[in-house]
């Protein structure tokens, strides 16, 4: 059966197990097809490259997600009843490449050294850098970033602001701890959404760590779409892809309280009984109908994956708690 490139890009999903497949796929502009040139992407292990006709000069940055740092000190003792489970969750890990014993701090430190070695201009921290919002953990991360001497962008994951069992909705807890503890990581940026130009590409950093999207976040995405510049979307929780689990939960049609299996373990309020808001679903549609989005970068599920929906690739990073990272290049 013949399948043209447009159909291939719309429908293909690259499902990966323990490691990312090597792939080189064109968005469009293939000789012989009357399609606009939207560029292409290629991935080989941890090396991810985007090419686009509007990119005039090379840019390179490092992406990390899911480090799950558990550092705490005397200041955190009064929160021990809320941090206890996650304080023990990732103390020792196995490195994703070597299988050797390691830990989140060793992996994060090695990642900072890698950024210097690779001469990357920025590091993108895409959520769950912390396992809970301890002051000591935030200070340690900021110290590592300062030593690296490179700018960073950050969006929260669902654990960064979550003290398990603390009263309040996810939205309330995110608002509280983003202001009281995570504020240094934002470096003055709006915690819910912000823009980081990277040469000729705009990085759109949007916090979907409650699995939901706010109206102002949707408006921000639509505004940037109208600008017509190539865009990369950075979110912690992957966007729904048909056939994927609820881990790809932002926009998943089955996301609701009746399918929430972790709320008691994580000692939080269940997901909304009526499912996603219309705004969240409108955001999902807007993203995958975008004419200028060249890719989505996410974390959360702790293993690498690549999917393509409507010609737009979504790439999930291996957990940095196990040493995972992505070297990202934006190329002419």
GUZA-719321 format. One record per residue (C-alpha): residue number from 1; residue in one letter; x, y negated, z negated. Coordinates in steps of 0.2 Angstrom, whole numbers, always signed. Each point is the difference from the previous one (the first is absolute). Example, Ala and Ser with C-alpha at 12.3 -4.5 7.8 and 13.67 -1.06 7.14 Angstrom:
BEGIN
NODE seq type    px    py    pz
NODE   1    A   +62   +22   -39
NODE   2    S    +6   -17    +3
***
This chain:
BEGIN
NODE seq type    px    py    pz
NODE   1    X    +0    +0    +0
NODE   2    X    +7   -17    +5
NODE   3    X    +1   -13   -14
NODE   4    X    +6   -18    +4
NODE   5    X   +11   -10   -12
NODE   6    X   -14   -11    -6
NODE   7    X   -10   +16    -6
NODE   8    X   +16    +8    -7
NODE   9    X    +4   -16   -11
NODE  10    X   -18    -2    -5
NODE  11    X    -2   +18    -6
NODE  12    X   +18    +7    -5
NODE  13    X    +4    +3   -18
NODE  14    X   +18    +6    -4
NODE  15    X    -2   +11   -15
NODE  16    X   +16    +3   -10
NODE  17    X    +5   +11   -14
NODE  18    X   +15    -3   -10
NODE  19    X    +8   -12   +12
NODE  20    X    -4   -12   +14
NODE  21    X    +0    +6   +17
NODE  22    X   +11    -8   +14
NODE  23    X   -11   -10   +11
NODE  24    X    +0   -13   +13
NODE  25    X   -17    -6    +6
NODE  26    X    -5   -15   +10
NODE  27    X   -15   -10    -5
NODE  28    X    -3    -5   +19
NODE  29    X    +8    -8   +15
NODE  30    X    +6   +17    +6
NODE  31    X    +4    +0   +19
NODE  32    X   -14    +5   +11
NODE  33    X   -14    -5   -13
NODE  34    X    -9   -17    +1
NODE  35    X    +2    -4   -19
NODE  36    X    +7   -15    -9
NODE  37    X   +17    +2    -7
NODE  38    X    -2    +2   -19
NODE  39    X   +17    +7    -3
NODE  40    X    +5   +17    -7
NODE  41    X    +6    +8   -16
NODE  42    X   +12   +14    -4
NODE  43    X    +4   +10   -15
NODE  44    X   +15   +11    -4
NODE  45    X    +0    +6   -18
NODE  46    X    +1   -16   -11
NODE  47    X    +4   -11   +15
NODE  48    X   -15    -9    +7
NODE  49    X    +1   -12   +15
NODE  50    X   -13   -12    +7
NODE  51    X    +2    -8   +17
NODE  52    X   -11   -13    +7
NODE  53    X    +2   -13   +15
NODE  54    X    -3   -15   -12
NODE  55    X   +15    +5   -11
NODE  56    X   +15   -10    +5
NODE  57    X   +13    +5   -12
NODE  58    X    +3   +16   -11
NODE  59    X    -6    +0   -18
NODE  60    X    +3   +13   -13
NODE  61    X    -7    +3   -17
NODE  62    X    -2   +14   -13
NODE  63    X   -16    +7    -6
NODE  64    X    -3    +9   -17
NODE  65    X   -15    +7    -8
NODE  66    X    -5   +10   -16
NODE  67    X   +16    -1   -10
NODE  68    X   -10    +2   -16
NODE  69    X   +12    -8   -12
NODE  70    X    -4    +4   -18
NODE  71    X   +13   -11    -9
NODE  72    X    -8    -8   -16
NODE  73    X    +7    -7   -17
NODE  74    X    -6    -6   -17
NODE  75    X   -12   -12    +9
NODE  76    X   -10   +15    +7
NODE  77    X    -3    +9   -16
NODE  78    X   -17    -8    -3
NODE  79    X    -5    +7   +17
NODE  80    X    +6   +17    -2
NODE  81    X   -17    +8    -1
NODE  82    X    -3    -7   +18
NODE  83    X   +17    +4    +7
NODE  84    X    +4   +17    -7
NODE  85    X    -5   +12   +14
NODE  86    X    +8   -11   +14
NODE  87    X   +15    -3   -11
NODE  88    X    +4   +19    +2
NODE  89    X    -6    +3   +17
NODE  90    X   +16    -4   +11
NODE  91    X   +14    +1   -13
NODE  92    X   +10   +13   +11
NODE  93    X    -3    +3   +19
NODE  94    X    +8    +9   +14
NODE  95    X    +8   -10   +14
NODE  96    X   -10    +2   +16
NODE  97    X   +16    +3   +11
NODE  98    X   +11   +10   -12
NODE  99    X   -12    +8   -12
NODE 100    X   +12    -5   -14
NODE 101    X    -6    -7   -17
NODE 102    X    -2   -19    +0
NODE 103    X   -11   -13    -8
NODE 104    X   -10   -15    +5
NODE 105    X   +13   -13    -6
NODE 106    X   +14    +9    +9
NODE 107    X   -10    +0   +16
NODE 108    X    -5   -18    -1
NODE 109    X   +18    -5    -3
NODE 110    X    +6   +10   +15
NODE 111    X   -13    -8   +11
NODE 112    X    +6   -17    -5
NODE 113    X   +18    +5    +5
NODE 114    X    -7    +7   +16
NODE 115    X    -8   -17    +5
NODE 116    X   +17    -8    -2
NODE 117    X    +9   +13   +10
NODE 118    X   -13    +0   +14
NODE 119    X    +1   -20    +0
NODE 120    X   -19    +0    -1
NODE 121    X    -7   -18    -4
NODE 122    X   -15    +5   -11
NODE 123    X    -7   +14   -11
NODE 124    X   -19    +4    +0
NODE 125    X    -6    +7   -16
NODE 126    X   -17    +8    +5
NODE 127    X    -7    +5   -17
NODE 128    X    +2   +11   -15
NODE 129    X   +17    -6    -3
NODE 130    X    -5    +2   -18
NODE 131    X   -10   +13    -9
NODE 132    X    -7   -13   -11
NODE 133    X    +2   -18    -3
NODE 134    X   +14    +0   -13
NODE 135    X   +10   -17    -2
NODE 136    X   +16   +10    -1
NODE 137    X    -4    +9   +17
NODE 138    X    -4   -17    +9
NODE 139    X   +16    -8    -7
NODE 140    X   +11   +15    +6
NODE 141    X    -7    -1   +17
NODE 142    X    +3   -19    +1
NODE 143    X   +18    +3    -6
NODE 144    X    +3   +13   +14
NODE 145    X    -8   -12   +13
NODE 146    X   +11   -14    -6
NODE 147    X   +16   +10    +1
NODE 148    X    -5    +5   +18
NODE 149    X    -1   -18    +4
NODE 150    X   -14    +3   +13
NODE 151    X   -18    -7    +1
NODE 152    X   -14   +12    -3
NODE 153    X   -19    +2    +3
NODE 154    X   -11    +9   -12
NODE 155    X   -17    +7    -2
NODE 156    X    -7    +9   -14
NODE 157    X    -5   +19    -1
NODE 158    X   -13    +7   -11
NODE 159    X   +12    +5   -13
NODE 160    X   +10   -17    -1
NODE 161    X   -14    -9   -10
NODE 162    X    -9   +15    -8
NODE 163    X    +2    +4   -18
NODE 164    X   -10   +16    -1
NODE 165    X   -15    +0   -11
NODE 166    X    +0   -19    -3
NODE 167    X   -18    -7    +1
NODE 168    X    -4   -10   +16
NODE 169    X    -4    +3   +18
NODE 170    X   +15    +3   +13
NODE 171    X    -3   -18    +6
NODE 172    X    +1    -7   -17
NODE 173    X   +15    +9    -5
NODE 174    X    +9    -4   +16
NODE 175    X    -4   -18    -2
NODE 176    X    +6    +0   -18
NODE 177    X   +16    +9    +2
NODE 178    X    +5    -8   +17
NODE 179    X    +0   -16    -9
NODE 180    X    +7    +5   -17
NODE 181    X   +14   +13    +5
NODE 182    X    +2    +2   +19
NODE 183    X    +1   -19    +4
NODE 184    X   +19    +0    +3
NODE 185    X    -2   +13   +13
NODE 186    X   -11   -11   +11
NODE 187    X   +13   -14    +0
NODE 188    X   -14   -13    +1
NODE 189    X   -10    +9   +13
NODE 190    X   -19    +3    -1
NODE 191    X    -1   +17    -8
NODE 192    X   -15    +5   +11
NODE 193    X    +7    -5   +17
NODE 194    X   +14    -9    +7
NODE 195    X   +10    -2   +16
NODE 196    X   +19    +3    +3
NODE 197    X    +6    -5   +17
NODE 198    X   +14   +12    +6
NODE 199    X    +7    -8   +16
NODE 200    X   -14    +1   +13
NODE 201    X   -10   +12   -11
NODE 202    X   -12    -4   -14
NODE 203    X    +0   +12   -15
NODE 204    X   -18    -1    -8
NODE 205    X    +1    +6   -18
NODE 206    X   -17    +5    -6
NODE 207    X    -4    +7   -17
NODE 208    X   -12   +15    +2
NODE 209    X    +5    +8   -17
NODE 210    X   -18    +1    -6
NODE 211    X    -4    +9   +17
NODE 212    X   -11   -15    +4
NODE 213    X    +2   -16   +10
NODE 214    X    -6   -17    -5
NODE 215    X    -8   -13   +12
NODE 216    X   +15   -12    -1
NODE 217    X   +11   +15    +5
NODE 218    X   -10    +4   +15
NODE 219    X    -1   -19    +5
NODE 220    X   +19    -1    -1
NODE 221    X    +2   +15   +11
NODE 222    X   -12    -7   +13
NODE 223    X    +9   -17    -1
NODE 224    X   +17    +8    +4
NODE 225    X    -8   +10   +14
NODE 226    X    -6   -16    +8
NODE 227    X   +18    -6    +0
NODE 228    X    +5   +13   +13
NODE 229    X   +17    +4    -8
NODE 230    X    +6   +18    -2
NODE 231    X    -5    +6   -17
NODE 232    X    +5   +14   -12
NODE 233    X   -12    +4   -14
NODE 234    X    +7    +5   -17
NODE 235    X   -12    +9   -12
NODE 236    X    +2   +12   -14
NODE 237    X   -14   +12    +3
NODE 238    X    -1    +6   +18
NODE 239    X   -15    -4   +11
NODE 240    X   -13   +14    +3
NODE 241    X    +5   +11   +15
NODE 242    X   -13   +13    +6
NODE 243    X    +5   +17    -7
NODE 244    X   +11    -7   -14
NODE 245    X    -4    +3   -18
NODE 246    X    -7   -13   -13
NODE 247    X   +19    -5    -3
NODE 248    X    -3   -10   +16
NODE 249    X   -13    -9    -9
NODE 250    X    -2   -18    +6
NODE 251    X   -15    +1   +11
NODE 252    X    -3   +19    -3
NODE 253    X   -19    +3    +3
NODE 254    X    +0   +13   -14
NODE 255    X    +8   -12   -13
NODE 256    X   -12    -1   -15
NODE 257    X    -2    +5   -18
NODE 258    X    -7   +17    +5
NODE 259    X   +17    +5    +8
NODE 260    X   +11    -9   -13
NODE 261    X   +10   +15    -7
NODE 262    X   +13   -10   -10
NODE 263    X   -10   -13   -10
NODE 264    X    +1   +10   -16
NODE 265    X   +18    +5    +2
NODE 266    X    +5   -18    +3
NODE 267    X   -12    -7   -13
NODE 268    X    -8   -13   +11
NODE 269    X   -17    -4    +6
NODE 270    X    -7   +11   +14
NODE 271    X    +0    -7   +18
NODE 272    X   -16    -9    +6
NODE 273    X   -15   +12    +0
NODE 274    X    -6    -8   +16
NODE 275    X   +17    +2    +9
NODE 276    X   +10   -14    +8
NODE 277    X    -6   -18    +2
NODE 278    X    -5    -6   +17
NODE 279    X   +15   -11    +0
NODE 280    X   +12   +14    -2
NODE 281    X    -8    +9   +15
NODE 282    X    +1   -16   +10
NODE 283    X   +18    -1    -4
NODE 284    X    +3   +18    +5
NODE 285    X    -8    -4   +17
NODE 286    X    +9   -16    +2
NODE 287    X   +17    +8    -2
NODE 288    X    -3   +14   +12
NODE 289    X    -7   -12   +13
NODE 290    X   +14   -12    -1
NODE 291    X    +8    -5   +16
NODE 292    X   +16    -7    -9
NODE 293    X    +3   +13   -14
NODE 294    X   +16   +11    +4
NODE 295    X    -1   +11   -15
NODE 296    X    -6    +3   -18
NODE 297    X   +12    +5   -14
NODE 298    X    -6    +8   -16
NODE 299    X    +5   +11   -15
NODE 300    X   -11    +8   -13
NODE 301    X    -1   +18    +6
NODE 302    X   +19    +4    -5
NODE 303    X    +4    +8   +17
NODE 304    X    +4    -6   +17
NODE 305    X   -13    +0   +14
NODE 306    X    -4    -8   +17
NODE 307    X   -17    -2    +7
NODE 308    X    -6   -10   +16
NODE 309    X   -17    -7    +1
NODE 310    X    -5   -11   +15
NODE 311    X   +18    -1    +5
NODE 312    X    +5    -7   -17
NODE 313    X   +12   +10   -11
NODE 314    X    -1    +2   -18
NODE 315    X   +16    +6    -9
NODE 316    X    +1    +6   -18
NODE 317    X   +16    -1    -9
NODE 318    X    +8   +15   -10
NODE 319    X    -1    -5   -19
NODE 320    X   +15   -10    -6
NODE 321    X    -1   +10   -16
NODE 322    X    +8   +14   +10
NODE 323    X   +12   -12    +9
NODE 324    X   -12    -4   +15
NODE 325    X    +1   -15   +11
NODE 326    X    -2    -6   +17
NODE 327    X   +12   -10   +10
NODE 328    X   -10   -11   +12
NODE 329    X    +6   -10   +15
NODE 330    X   -10   -12   +11
NODE 331    X    +8    -1   +17
NODE 332    X    -2    -9   +16
***
